[in-house]
Amino acid sequence: MSHYVAPSMLSADFANLQRDTEMINRSEADWFHIDIMDGVFVPNISFGFPVMKSIKKYASKPLDVHLMIVDPDRYIQTFRDAGADVLTVHYEACTHLHRTLHAIKQSGMLAGVALNPHTPVHFLDDILTDIDLVCVMSVNPGFGGQSFIDNTFRKVQDLSTMRQQSGASFRIEIDGGVTLENSSALVAAGADVLVAGSTVFKSQDPIQTIAGLKKVHNTSLA
């Protein structure tokens, strides 16, 4: 199965959000990645429901919503109502993660779990078959434009092995520092979804850059 590309709207031009949304519609991208930050779980505040609804109004592709907030359970149905198709919560923010995942699914969305760079992937061992997506943070969450953490490759490989051994079918998503230079190696390691913000929106030709991220070259991790 071909991997997905999900441009991060955190790096879009907020003064021209409709234009950038329609550009993603025309591109080879598969999802819109929407980062929601509360200034508490991470040291930054992004956008809330009004902006997300504005993106949904013009988007012709699914919204992949990444919650970097405390107590995400309070807003599950609200995010569904605002247009989320995939809803990802942080392992570190959920006291009752199994319950949260099932609440997301009962609301009609795919349920994802994000892991901060310091969080081991084996912490998910007991709920692998309950997850639709694992988002591996390859930078410390909170800000765009950060450098990629190389240990991500090992975590992706370990997750891929865990998926195979458990019989689970979750997608592995990489969020942070994804570039044209490391995208093929990430897919070779087992990544299924590449989130790219600055790489896409700061390029001279975002549509061509997205096309480049969709291409996989033979890349060895040896």
Buried (B, 14 or more C-beta within 10 A) or exposed (E): EEBBBBBBBBBBEEEEBEEBBBBBEEBBBBBBBBBBBBEEBBEBEBBBBEBBEBBBEBBEBBBBBBBBBBBBBEBBBEBBEBBBBBBBBBBBBBEEBEEBBBBBBEBEBBBBBBBBBEBEBEEBEEBBEBBBBBBBBBBBBBBBEBEBBEEBBEBBBBBBEBBEEEEBEBBBBBBBBBBEEBBBBBBBBBBBBBBBBBBBBEBEEBBEBBBBBBEBEEEEEE
